């Protein structure tokens, strides 16, 4: 996900007829794949659904008779719209006793297309037409409707058979897609932590709660009988009376919409700072937010005013990364209003980048990588790397706060254990009981927790740093008192899977925000090709420093993760580009300064072992995380696409090869080039194949072979033409050595001609030598459609003859094409007393065997067995154990300096494996590895 001055998916890389835009079969497939296994039945009474998932600040005590509210509502299949007036009247009656500030209004929006919440990205995402839209409490929905005015949606169909959750089929998949897309838009438009939607199928009702990891769906009930209308009324009451916050359940208490005064203040500050192109960036300032960024370093929250969406991941069950242009808010609270603070008159604020995302809890937080970079690389020696200003994982903070509250209550509780607690400790799970299982049971009914109390997390010492929670007293160290956590469960860290089954905790996601000081332009907006190449060289240097000096391997080098410095600073005028976005990075376990070499001269001679390779079955802790394939698919090294044959450890040379593919990607799109008679559009279409490892591998190998024979010529640009030729030679040599090692052959005794830092920087330095004349202002607009370059995280499938396909490692489902085997144990899911069951997501057909989901032609599996997604693998953290190989530690630094591994590979060879590789390596252009 880019941190740039404009979207990396803007005009230079997207158009309405892109093959991955909103109407394509790829996108339809991706939605089905994304939802598969992520819809969970909350298999308890509706009252329990409401009370557990929607804690209320005021008890529901309305006693008016609403059972006949829907007496005239009589929908019929195909004519449900005709019944909407009666449905709307019944819904309005349910909320009529609410006070005006809490009252909801309902609108028929079935004929009104509502666009994606942010204008710059509407061409990439389908509009939706919610049947009924529900307003923000106390407000009404404007015409035309906008997501910023909508708090909830209701989909109403004419037949009970339209209930999509217990059935399969493409038709029902479409019904679920409607709910999911609306939930996605609600989450993004308001920055919600969770969103609620309602499905009404004839008179059958389903309540659903969506967050960024899964959806919990209620049992069905009838709106006209059995007290169903009163249940819907109770649902609306809880929805509008949140225990934390002032608007609705699911709203983020650390977020405030920008009111008119804040919008004016933002514009005034940007004008005062003479921010570049600031007028263009405040076009949708009304959709901006005031957000508190929890800073792990200080334990405080820093307020920022986010006024322009730079980039957004429009997927639902994902990291849901949003990148904003933002300025620090130097105002202070006075009499309930924000007013200029003492420093506002003298301090000039400048735009920075605020990034928020929902990381998988099994992954190392991105903040940890930036902290390691700060520890290992002094500012004066930092080159080509983004720098974090502040940031932290607010979800982890909240979880620790919740646990701390629970521990205190457990200590002060009676020694008599309730039957419920005994049952839980023995693994027998009943309905969740907030008064016995959560730390938020102390607030008396009717006691509201103000948003300001909850959001001012920085007023207390950070729970992430236990040292700050202790104070010396006469009796020794003691904890600083802090208020109890007010909710039954954390909300900045998802808790949905844990409610389904505690064993699924690894599937949760945690909310993080970071602020990055550098702001840059996408590579696709270079002013000259020399500037493009200089930015890539700086990124290589940054990658080199991160790997050698800090032990951080990026593992997702892509066109969006390298930026051109837009306004060079006085202290670093020569830096042209920088590398950022460490979401998928891995980190060595070394923490002491002596363990990470600062130069290649310090590398021991044993690092020159010719057998060193990234092809291995080694299971040391240093490599476990790097066996997981991550990256943006189009820019992956084509050696990584051989993982269906042999496990490969992601290494530095793979990232260096990604630099090559980025260069080719941009050159084909934004220069006047050709290869023989082939035009750039033809070359791009044949080279960048999505989703099919075999086809993508074959395409990339064919391309570098053809470059060696015909040359990719950039007309009027001899330096760039020569650079591509030299870089292609390095890629070819490196891949040849990789394939030879996979076949059990001896690697060359030296690394000449290979993808090492020295070699890559050498070709880039020669191209940028002062005496080389480059053309000026030679950027060209892309003349053909582009493809989606969003980040993919996938797991390696070790399917050697000794490893059956059914044991393939699962994938990080941060991308729909990253799913893997689902053969993992599902203990607890078939217990009739378990809390949750998976609801079918109506995908097309069941598969009994693990398969890579390699593109739109492969049908997604249904969740027919109702099993949850498999366990994702995590990247190694800084606290992992060191390498097990005795020579690994001694030669790690030199290995990183060279861009290769130091440990000798443990290669399992067999006739079958060798045959595969020979066919892969020895066949002619256009062919790929045989599976």
Helices and strands as residue ranges (DSSP letters): H 25-35, E 39-42, H 46-53, G 80-83, H 84-95, G 100-102, E 106-108, G 119-124, E 132-135, G 147-149, E 150-157, G 160-162, H 170-190, E 195-201, E 204-210, E 215-217, E 221-222, H 228-240, E 255-257, H 260-273, H 278-281, G 285-287, E 289-295, E 300-312, E 322-328, E 332-334, E 337-339, E 352-360, H 366-376, G 379-381, E 388-393, H 394-412, H 419-425, H 434-437, H 451-455, G 457-459, G 466-469, E 470-473, E 476-479, H 496-500, G 502-507, E 509-516, E 520-522, G 523-525, H 529-550, E 552-553, E 562-565, G 570-572, E 577-579, E 586-587, G 593-595, G 600-602, G 605-608, H 621-624, G 625-627, E 630-631, G 633-635, G 640-642, H 652-670, E 673-675, E 678-679, H 680-687, H 693-710, E 713-714, H 718-742, H 757-767, E 792-793, G 805-807, G 816-818, E 836-838, H 888-898, H 911-922
